[in-house]
Amino acid sequence: MSEQHPGLEHIAQHMSAKKHMPIDRARAILASAARNASPAAKKRNPRLKRVKG
């Protein structure tokens, strides 16, 4: 985990707890958002390109 970004799994866990949803659903929402990220966001964070789909 870096200082700049806590990681997608950590964010999914946080979303799951905050929105009262299953962790699998939170991961799906987060993956969809990563796939739809703008080219500028992917340039800033190249790891977004690793999300399958």
Summary of the structure (lengths in Angstrom):
residues: 53
radius of gyration: 11.4
end to end distance: 23.6
largest distance: 32.0
contacts: 110
relative contact order: 0.14
helix: 68%
strand: 0%
